Structure formats: structure tokens, C-alpha cells
Amino acid sequence: MNEMYFESILIADIYKHTARFQNFERGMNIITSTDNHVGKSSLIKSLYYALGAEVEYDTVWDVNTKLFVVNFIACGKRYIVARFQKNFIVFEEGKLILLTNNVSRDLAEAYEKIFSFSIYLPNKSTKKTELASPVFSFMPYYIDQDRGWNGLYNSFLKLDQYKKDDREKSLYFHLNIYDKHRVERLAEKDRLQGEIDVLKEKEEKLKITIDSLSQEVQHLIPADTITELETNLKIPKEKISILVAQIGEVRNKVQELETILQQHEYQLNIVKEYHKIKQNSNFQRNVALQECPRCGYVFEDELYDMVRSNYNVNNEDYMCQQIQLIINSITEELNTYKEKYVSLMDELGKTEKVFDGSQDSYDVYVKQRGLEKSMRNFTSQLNRNMEEQLKRNEEIKKIKKELRKLPNKKEVESKYVELVRFNIMKLGAWDSSYEGNIKLTKPIKAQGTLESKIILAQYVGLFQTMEYFKSKAIRFPFIVDSPRAKEASYISSKEIIKMIFEINSLPQIILATVDFQDYENDVKCKFCKTVLTEQKRLLNTETYDKYRKTIEDFIELLKSL
């Protein structure tokens, strides 16, 4: 198993000429005190800071005046990394291998070789997959005193060059679910899908254009020469004459039927009104002129007799039935002719578009040839577009098939959920609302004193999952700074420390906590303890004098950048 652990750190203020040298052992290391403001947090913050991560120091700690030098073992080799401001030196087995002020490229590439591990993420701006800064390798291995207990993997600064979802997916690298190749293939799949989406938009526009051109082309007579066009145009011209004559005949028939229909409707109305008046008690048959008491309609008996003679019927009810049958027959015939009239007018309109006497034959010919050429051009573009989409879809299928052969993400996440759930219960912090909400890339949150337990349970769950699946990713030191004011009880603090001490899959744990002597008797494993006693005296002149030559040599090299 690849592993990395710190052997020592040297911190020197080059202006005040004060320094601190601290040794560490592989395994458990405790930095403790009986009071605050002795420098526990500043000491352990400086470990990953020296390696290129950004952390939040107290305002009284001027990081720009300080040199940081760490010695560590990685994959069986000894390394030294020195940092002053933005400048870095890296030694491998005593040999200088890097002098740079570029963390995201030079230092990251050096660490990729040293740790045989790296994280690749899609850049938020360029969308291209790139080697991420070293901080993302260290992200799940550090809990800051203030920031770390208020949000999972929230301890480091300056992580915004990548989207939050992508930052959290960096955890997949520690579990061997992702590697550089997989991320590149995922990014390639996303790129291809993006291109397909663009092609689909173009496809829709091309279809609309081709449909519009089709409407235009269907009104033009095809011809390869002007002479052929002129010959072909005679056909619609003759057709127009025939259509106009047919339309005239149909229009005359419609007018004739409408006149007959009006006459029968009028006569039917006379019979109905006469019948109503006759039924009225005030009706007198010998009066020549009658007025309807309801509607005021006035008509003569002679008019009624005339209508009756037309239908040769004396009974008014039967007469109404016969007239209505005639009206229905005429209406049906009239509708047929109206439909025929509309159809002929539509055909005439289309034929007139084909033959426009106002246009020169040459103009018609040019328009026809131009539209046909455009149709062929856009149709060809559409075919190529469909081929490009098909090609990209085939490539996406290949990528998906390839990715299915890699570690099963669902299986890994399922185990992670199981382990985190158990850890939360073990810490006495379980709540039914957590059920179904534990996810590797979407941390669950709690409030108050329970939040520290929930966060620790997820960190430990990640380490346990790595161990369960025998992840080949390098193990880094787990650095934990106890929460400043989160735990209200001795029992809670004891439970947290106990769980940290039970982690056995990591090469090194460095825990900073106050009053460790209160819990020391309950610890069953071996540990190295450092007790800090003087407030605001983490660095001192005696240590600076002892390491003066080393400090000055590093500063000279680093300032050369």
C-alpha cells in the first residue's frame, strides 16, 4: 500500500528570527495543551500549507514572513518541501528536483510522480479536464478547527476553480472509481453530447428551411433549358383557361340554387304563418287581409292559395314536410357545388403561381434552378448532420461500454453509506432523517453539538470504504484540529477521540486537542504526545539559532525565484 507521512516540520519567521521544529512519528501523534493560544492549530495547519494547500490562519499569524520546511516519507522515499510565500523547493533523497512558484502546474506534476496519485477535474471556465492542484489530493485528510467542523471537506481555501459537484467527485479518485483515463473519457462523453445538442439545433433549422423551399419548388415547373421551360409553361396557361370556365359554370349554378332555395324557404314561411293565424280564435276566413297577433306579419289569403296550388296539397302540415324535403335536397346540392367552387379556386391559385405572365421566362428559369440548387445544398447538409450525430452517438456508446468495465460506483457508494450509518450510530448521533440521505458526494448536515460527530463519521466512513475495497490510492496523514467550541460534554469529546484512535488504515494521524490528559488513560494504542505550554510562543529564537544555516540556505534558494 502506498503511503505518505510527515517526519518533521520547521517553521521560521525570517524577520523576527524565531522558529519551531517539530518531529512526528508514523502512527498516532497528539499535540495538546492545558490552555488555548499556544499554537496547536498554527502548527498543524502548516503541514499541508507547506505542501501547497491554502489554509486560514489567525490574523496575528503573518504567513508572508514565514518559511515552512517539511520532511516526509512517500512510497518509501524521503522528500523535503520548503515553502516561502508562493515559492517552493522539492528535494528527493537529498537531490533538488523542483524549484517553482507554480503550484497548479509544476508542483502538481511533481506530486503526481512522487505520490503516484493525482486528481483530474474539468476546469469551470474552459470545461477541459486538467490536473487539479495538490489541495484536492489532501482535501479529505484535514479537518480545520473552524472551517472543517462547519462543513464536510470545507477546511482548505481557494477551491473555486472547479464546480462544487466536481470538487466532491474528487473523492472517487481516492476510491479508485476514477482515474485520469476515466475522467478524460467522461469529459469526452460530455463533449460529444454537447456537439450532438448543437447538431440537433442545426438539424431543426435545416428541416424548417428545406420545408419552406419545398413549398416554393412545388409551384415551379422543372426544366433544364429556357426553351423547355417556355414549352412547359403553355400547359398551366391552357389549364388556367379551362379552370376559369369551370369556375364560371359552378358559380352560376351556385347562384341559381341559392335563388331557388330562397323561394322555397319563403313559401314555407308563408304556410307556417298562415297556419298559425288560422288556429287563432280571432281568425275570419272571409277577410282578405290578415295580421298575425304575435309577430305582426300581414299576408293575403290569395297568396296562401297560390302557395298551396304550387305544391298541390291542402293540408298545411303535410305541405310543410314536402317543402322542407325540397329545401334539404337543394341545400345538399348547393353545398356540393360550393365545395367544388372552393376546390377549383385553390387549384387555380396554384396554377397561377406556376404560370405568372408578368414574369420573364428567364427569371422563372433562374429562380427554379436556384431553388433546386439550394434544396440540394441544404439536403446535403442535413444528411451530413445526421451522419455526424450518428458517428458521435456511436462514440458515446463505446465510451459507456468502456466505463462499465471500471469499478462499480453503486457498489462502492452502498458500502460507504453502510459504514457511515454505523459510525453515526456508534457515536450516538443517529436520527431517522438521515436515512436515505447519506451520499458520498452530498454530505449530510446536522446542527449544534451533533455536527462534529456527523462530519467525523463521514470522514472515517471514507477511509473505511477505501480499506474495504483495497483502494490502490496513496494514504495521506489525517490531520485533525479539535473543534473550538462544538462539543458541550466530556462524553462527546471522549467518543470523538475514541473513533479517531480506532482508525487503523492510515499511516499517520495528527490530532490537536486541549486537555488530552483527561482522555489519555482510555487510549489503548501507542501514540506520540507533544505538550505546548507557552501562550503565543510557538516560535522562539533558540530554535531559529539552531537551524539558522538551514533557514538561510532555503531562503536564498527560494528568493531566487
C-alpha positions in Angstrom: 0.0 0.0 0.0 1.4 3.4 -1.0 1.5 5.8 1.9 2.9 9.2 2.9 3.6 10.5 6.4 5.4 13.6 7.9 8.7 13.2 9.8 9.1 16.9 10.8 8.3 20.5 10.1 10.4 23.6 10.5 8.6 27.0 10.7 10.8 30.1 10.8 9.9 33.8 10.9 12.7 35.3 8.9 12.1 38.8 10.2 11.6 38.1 13.9 14.3 35.4 13.8 12.1 32.9 15.6 11.4 29.3 14.7 9.8 26.0 15.7 10.9 22.5 14.8 8.5 19.6 15.4 9.1 15.9 14.9 6.3 13.4 14.1 6.1 9.7 14.3 4.4 7.3 11.9 1.1 6.4 13.6 -0.7 8.5 16.2 0.5 12.0 17.1 -1.1 14.2 19.7 -0.5 17.9 20.0 -2.1 19.1 23.2 -2.1 21.8 26.0 -4.0 22.8 29.0 -4.7 26.2 27.6 -5.5 27.9 24.3 -3.4 30.3 22.2 -0.3 28.1 22.4 0.0 27.5 18.7 -1.5 24.0 18.3 -3.7 25.0 15.3 -1.0 27.0 13.6 1.4 24.1 13.9 -0.8 21.5 12.3 -2.2 24.0 9.7 1.3 24.5 8.5 1.8 20.9 7.4 -0.4 20.8 4.3 0.2 24.6 3.8 3.9 23.8 3.3 2.9 21.3 0.6 0.9 23.9 -1.4 -2.6 24.0 0.1 -4.1 27.2 1.3 -5.4 27.4 4.9 -7.0 30.1 7.1 -4.6 31.2 9.8 -5.4 33.5 12.7 -5.0 37.2 11.8 -2.0 37.5 14.2 -0.1 34.9 12.2 1.7 36.6 9.3 2.2 33.8 6.9 4.2 36.0 4.4 7.1 36.4 6.8 7.5 32.7 7.4 9.5 29.8 5.9 8.0 26.3 6.1 10.1 23.2 5.6 8.6 19.7 5.9 10.3 16.3 5.7 8.1 13.4 4.7 8.3 9.8 3.5 6.3 8.9 0.4 6.2 5.5 -1.3 9.4 4.5 0.5 11.4 7.7 -0.4 12.4 10.7 1.7 11.4 14.1 0.5 11.8 17.7 1.6 9.5 20.5 0.5 10.2 24.1 1.5 7.8 27.0 1.0 8.2 30.7 1.3 5.1 32.7 0.2 4.4 31.3 -3.3 7.8 29.8 -3.9 8.6 26.1 -3.5 11.6 23.8 -3.4 11.4 20.0 -3.6 14.2 17.6 -2.8 14.0 13.8 -3.4 16.6 11.8 -1.4 18.7 14.9 -1.0 18.6 15.8 -4.7 16.9 19.1 -5.9 14.1 18.1 -8.3 12.0 21.3 -8.4 12.2 25.0 -7.8 9.0 26.7 -8.8 6.3 29.3 -8.0 3.6 27.5 -10.0 1.5 25.3 -7.7 -1.2 24.2 -10.2 1.2 23.0 -12.9 4.8 22.4 -11.8 4.2 21.4 -8.2 1.1 19.3 -9.1 3.1 17.4 -11.7 5.9 16.8 -9.3 3.5 15.4 -6.7 1.8 13.2 -9.3 5.2 11.4 -9.7 6.1 11.4 -6.0 2.7 10.1 -4.8 1.8 8.0 -7.9 -1.5 9.7 -7.4 -3.3 12.7 -8.9 -6.8 14.1 -9.4 -8.1 15.4 -12.7 -11.1 17.7 -12.8 -12.9 19.7 -15.6 -12.0 23.4 -15.3 -15.0 25.5 -14.6 -14.1 28.1 -17.3 -12.5 26.0 -20.1 -14.5 22.8 -19.5 -11.3 20.9 -20.2 -10.1 18.2 -17.9 -6.8 19.2 -16.2 -4.5 18.1 -13.4 -6.0 19.6 -10.3 -4.0 21.5 -7.7 -2.4 19.4 -4.9 -5.0 20.6 -2.4 -7.6 18.3 -3.9 -5.4 15.3 -3.1 -5.3 16.4 0.5 -8.9 17.5 0.8 -10.3 14.5 2.7 -7.4 14.3 5.1 -7.7 17.6 7.0 -10.2 19.0 9.5 -9.6 22.6 10.4 -10.6 23.8 13.8 -13.1 26.4 12.5 -13.9 25.7 8.9 -13.7 21.9 9.0 -16.4 21.3 11.6 -18.9 23.6 9.8 -19.0 21.6 6.5 -17.5 18.4 5.2 -14.3 18.8 3.2 -14.5 22.5 3.8 -11.2 23.1 5.5 -9.0 24.4 2.7 -9.3 27.7 0.8 -9.2 28.6 -2.9 -11.1 25.6 -4.3 -13.4 27.6 -6.6 -11.6 27.0 -9.9 -13.8 23.9 -10.1 -17.5 23.4 -9.6 -18.6 22.2 -6.2 -20.0 18.9 -7.7 -16.7 18.3 -9.5 -14.7 19.0 -6.3 -16.7 16.5 -4.3 -16.3 13.9 -7.1 -12.5 14.1 -6.5 -13.3 11.6 -3.7 -13.8 9.0 -6.4 -10.1 9.1 -7.1 -9.3 8.0 -3.6 -11.6 5.1 -4.0 -10.2 4.1 -7.4 -13.5 4.7 -9.1 -12.0 7.5 -11.1 -8.6 7.9 -12.5 -7.1 10.2 -15.2 -8.3 8.0 -18.0 -11.8 7.6 -16.7 -12.2 11.4 -16.2 -10.9 12.1 -19.7 -13.4 9.6 -21.1 -16.2 11.1 -19.1 -15.2 14.6 -20.3 -15.0 13.2 -23.9 -18.5 11.8 -23.5 -19.8 15.2 -22.3 -18.1 17.0 -25.1 -19.6 14.6 -27.7 -23.1 15.1 -26.2 -22.6 18.8 -26.3 -21.7 18.6 -30.0 -24.8 16.4 -30.6 -27.0 19.0 -29.0 -25.6 21.7 -31.3 -26.1 19.4 -34.3 -29.7 18.8 -33.3 -30.4 22.5 -33.2 -28.9 22.8 -36.7 -30.9 19.8 -37.8 -34.2 21.5 -36.8 -33.2 24.7 -38.6 -32.3 22.8 -41.8 -35.6 20.9 -41.7 -37.5 24.2 -41.5 -35.5 25.7 -44.3 -36.0 22.6 -46.6 -39.7 22.6 -45.9 -40.0 26.2 -46.9 -38.0 25.7 -50.1 -40.2 22.6 -50.9 -43.3 24.9 -50.8 -41.6 27.2 -53.3 -40.3 24.5 -55.5 -43.6 22.6 -55.9 -45.0 25.7 -57.6 -42.3 25.7 -60.3 -42.3 23.5 -63.4 -39.0 21.7 -63.8 -36.9 22.4 -66.9 -33.3 22.1 -67.9 -33.4 24.9 -70.5 -35.4 28.1 -71.1 -36.9 26.7 -74.2 -38.1 23.7 -72.3 -39.5 26.0 -69.6 -41.4 28.0 -72.2 -42.9 24.9 -73.6 -43.9 23.6 -70.2 -45.4 26.9 -69.2 -48.0 26.6 -72.0 -49.5 23.7 -70.1 -50.5 25.7 -67.0 -51.6 28.6 -69.2 -54.2 26.3 -71.0 -55.1 24.8 -67.7 -55.9 28.2 -66.3 -58.4 28.9 -69.2 -60.2 25.6 -68.5 -60.3 26.2 -64.8 -61.7 29.8 -65.2 -64.5 28.4 -67.5 -65.3 25.6 -64.9 -65.3 28.1 -62.1 -67.8 30.3 -64.0 -70.2 27.4 -64.6 -70.0 26.3 -61.0 -70.5 29.9 -59.7 -73.6 30.3 -61.9 -75.0 27.0 -60.6 -74.4 28.1 -57.0 -76.3 31.4 -57.7 -79.2 29.5 -59.3 -79.5 27.1 -56.4 -79.4 29.9 -53.8 -82.3 31.7 -55.6 -84.4 28.5 -55.7 -83.6 27.8 -52.1 -84.7 31.3 -51.0 -88.0 30.9 -52.9 -88.9 27.6 -51.2 -87.8 29.0 -47.7 -90.1 32.0 -48.3 -93.0 29.8 -49.3 -92.5 27.5 -46.3 -92.6 30.6 -44.1 -96.0 31.7 -45.7 -97.6 28.3 -44.9 -96.3 28.2 -41.3 -97.6 31.8 -40.6 -100.9 31.2 -42.3 -101.4 28.0 -40.2 -100.7 29.9 -37.0 -103.3 32.7 -37.8 -105.9 30.1 -38.8 -105.6 28.5 -35.4 -106.2 31.9 -33.7 -109.8 32.3 -32.4 -109.9 35.8 -34.0 -109.3 34.5 -37.5 -112.0 35.3 -40.1 -111.8 33.3 -43.3 -113.7 35.8 -45.4 -111.3 38.7 -44.6 -108.9 39.3 -47.4 -106.1 40.8 -45.3 -105.0 39.2 -42.0 -102.3 40.3 -39.4 -100.6 37.9 -37.1 -101.3 39.0 -33.4 -97.9 37.7 -32.4 -95.4 38.9 -34.9 -97.4 41.5 -36.9 -96.9 39.6 -40.2 -99.5 40.5 -42.8 -100.4 38.5 -45.8 -103.4 37.7 -48.1 -105.5 34.6 -48.5 -104.8 34.8 -52.2 -101.0 34.4 -51.5 -101.7 31.3 -49.4 -103.9 29.8 -52.1 -101.1 30.4 -54.6 -98.5 28.6 -52.5 -100.9 25.7 -51.9 -101.6 25.4 -55.6 -97.8 25.2 -56.2 -97.5 22.1 -54.1 -101.0 20.7 -54.9 -101.7 20.0 -51.2 -104.4 21.2 -49.0 -103.1 20.0 -45.6 -100.7 22.6 -44.1 -98.7 20.2 -42.0 -98.1 17.8 -44.9 -97.3 20.8 -47.1 -94.6 21.9 -44.7 -93.0 18.5 -44.7 -92.9 18.4 -48.5 -91.4 21.9 -48.8 -88.7 21.1 -46.1 -87.7 17.9 -48.1 -87.2 20.0 -51.2 -85.2 22.6 -49.2 -82.9 19.9 -47.8 -82.3 18.4 -51.2 -81.4 21.9 -52.7 -79.2 22.7 -49.7 -77.2 19.4 -50.1 -76.7 20.1 -53.9 -75.7 23.7 -53.1 -73.1 22.6 -50.6 -71.6 20.2 -53.2 -71.2 23.0 -55.7 -69.8 25.4 -53.1 -67.1 22.8 -52.2 -66.3 22.3 -55.9 -66.0 26.0 -56.3 -63.5 26.3 -53.4 -61.5 23.4 -54.8 -61.3 24.9 -58.3 -60.3 28.3 -56.9 -57.5 26.6 -54.9 -56.3 24.7 -57.9 -56.4 27.9 -60.0 -54.3 29.7 -57.3 -51.6 27.0 -57.5 -51.6 27.0 -61.3 -51.3 30.8 -61.4 -48.2 30.6 -59.2 -46.7 28.2 -61.7 -47.6 30.5 -64.6 -47.1 34.2 -63.9 -47.4 36.0 -67.2 -45.8 39.1 -65.7 -42.5 37.2 -65.2 -39.9 36.7 -67.9 -39.3 33.1 -68.7 -35.6 33.6 -68.0 -36.3 34.9 -64.5 -38.6 31.9 -63.8 -35.8 29.6 -65.1 -33.2 31.2 -62.8 -35.4 31.0 -59.8 -36.2 27.4 -60.5 -32.5 26.4 -60.9 -31.5 28.5 -57.8 -34.2 26.8 -55.6 -33.2 23.4 -56.8 -29.6 24.1 -56.1 -30.4 25.4 -52.6 -32.6 22.3 -52.0 -29.7 20.0 -52.9 -27.3 22.0 -50.8 -29.5 22.1 -47.6 -30.5 18.4 -48.1 -26.8 17.5 -48.3 -26.1 19.5 -45.1 -28.9 17.7 -43.4 -27.6 14.3 -44.4 -24.1 15.2 -43.2 -25.6 16.5 -40.0 -27.4 13.2 -39.4 -24.2 11.3 -40.2 -22.2 13.4 -37.7 -24.8 12.8 -35.0 -24.7 9.0 -35.7 -20.9 9.0 -35.5 -20.9 10.8 -32.1 -23.6 8.6 -30.7 -21.5 5.5 -31.7 -18.5 7.0 -29.9 -20.6 7.7 -26.8 -21.8 4.1 -26.8 -18.2 2.9 -26.9 -17.2 5.1 -24.0 -20.1 3.9 -21.9 -19.2 0.3 -22.7 -15.6 1.0 -21.6 -16.7 2.8 -18.4 -18.9 -0.1 -17.4 -15.8 -2.3 -17.1 -14.4 0.0 -14.3 -15.2 -0.3 -10.6 -18.8 -0.3 -9.7 -19.7 3.1 -8.3 -23.0 1.9 -6.9 -21.4 -0.9 -5.0 -18.7 1.4 -3.5 -21.3 4.0 -2.5 -23.6 1.4 -1.0 -20.7 0.3 1.3 -19.9 3.9 2.1 -23.5 4.5 3.2 -23.5 1.4 5.3 -20.3 2.3 7.1 -21.2 6.0 7.7 -24.6 4.9 9.1 -22.8 2.6 11.5 -20.4 5.3 12.6 -23.1 7.8 13.3 -25.0 5.2 15.4 -21.7 4.3 17.2 -21.3 8.0 18.1 -24.9 8.2 19.4 -25.9 10.8 16.8 -28.3 8.8 14.6 -31.5 10.5 13.5 -34.2 8.9 11.3 -34.0 11.9 8.9 -30.5 10.7 7.8 -32.0 7.5 6.4 -31.7 7.7 2.6 -29.7 10.9 2.7 -26.2 9.6 3.1 -24.3 10.1 -0.1 -20.6 10.2 -0.9 -20.7 13.4 -2.9 -23.6 15.1 -1.0 -22.6 15.3 2.7 -25.4 15.3 5.3 -25.5 18.0 7.8 -26.5 18.3 11.5 -26.8 21.2 13.9 -25.2 22.1 17.2 -23.0 19.6 19.0 -24.1 16.7 16.8 -22.5 18.3 13.7 -18.9 17.3 14.7 -20.0 13.7 15.1 -21.7 13.6 11.8 -18.7 15.1 10.0 -16.2 12.8 11.6 -18.5 9.7 10.8 -18.3 10.6 7.1 -14.5 11.1 7.1 -14.0 7.8 8.8 -16.5 6.2 6.5 -14.5 7.2 3.5 -11.3 5.8 5.0 -13.1 2.5 5.9 -14.5 2.3 2.3 -11.1 2.8 0.9 -9.8 0.0 3.0 -12.7 -2.3 2.3 -12.2 -2.2 -1.4 -8.4 -2.2 -1.1 -8.0 1.1 -2.9 -4.6 1.5 -4.5 -4.7 5.3 -4.0 -2.0 6.6 -1.6 -2.9 7.2 2.0 -2.1 10.6 3.4 -1.8 11.7 7.1 -5.2 12.6 8.7 -4.7 15.9 10.4 -7.5 16.8 12.9 -7.8 20.0 14.8 -10.4 19.6 17.6 -13.4 21.9 17.3 -13.0 25.2 19.1 -16.4 25.2 20.8 -18.6 22.5 19.3 -18.6 19.8 22.0 -20.5 20.6 25.1 -19.7 17.5 27.1 -16.8 15.4 28.2 -18.6 12.2 27.0 -19.0 13.6 23.4 -15.3 14.6 23.2 -14.3 11.2 24.5 -16.4 9.4 21.9 -14.9 11.5 19.1 -11.3 10.9 20.2 -12.0 7.2 20.6 -13.2 6.9 17.0 -10.2 8.8 15.7 -7.9 6.5 17.6 -9.6 3.5 16.1 -8.7 4.4 12.6 -6.1 1.8 11.6 -6.0 2.1 7.8 -3.9 5.4 7.6 -0.1 5.8 8.0 -0.4 8.7 10.3 -2.9 10.7 12.4 -2.0 14.1 13.9 -4.6 15.3 16.4 -4.5 18.7 18.1 -6.7 18.9 21.2 -6.8 20.6 24.5 -6.6 18.7 27.8 -5.7 15.4 26.3 -4.7 14.1 29.7 -8.4 13.8 30.5 -8.7 11.1 27.9 -5.2 9.6 27.9 -6.0 6.7 30.2 -8.7 5.4 27.9 -6.4 5.2 24.9 -5.2 1.7 24.2 -2.9 2.2 21.3 0.6 3.7 21.1 0.9 7.4 20.4 3.5 10.3 20.4 2.5 13.3 22.5 3.7 16.9 22.3 2.6 19.3 25.0 2.7 23.0 24.3 2.8 25.3 27.3 3.6 28.9 26.5 1.0 31.1 25.0 1.9 32.9 21.8 5.4 31.4 21.9 5.2 28.6 19.4 8.2 30.1 17.6 11.3 31.0 19.6 14.8 32.5 19.0 16.7 29.5 20.3 15.3 27.2 17.6 16.0 29.8 15.0 19.6 30.0 16.0 19.9 26.2 16.0 18.6 26.0 12.4 19.9 29.3 11.1 22.1 27.8 8.4 19.3 25.6 7.1 16.8 28.5 7.1 19.1 30.9 5.3 20.0 28.4 2.7 16.4 27.7 1.9 15.5 31.4 1.9 18.3 32.2 -0.5 17.2 29.5 -2.9 13.5 30.4 -2.7 14.2 34.2 -3.1 16.0 33.4 -6.4 12.6 32.8 -8.0 
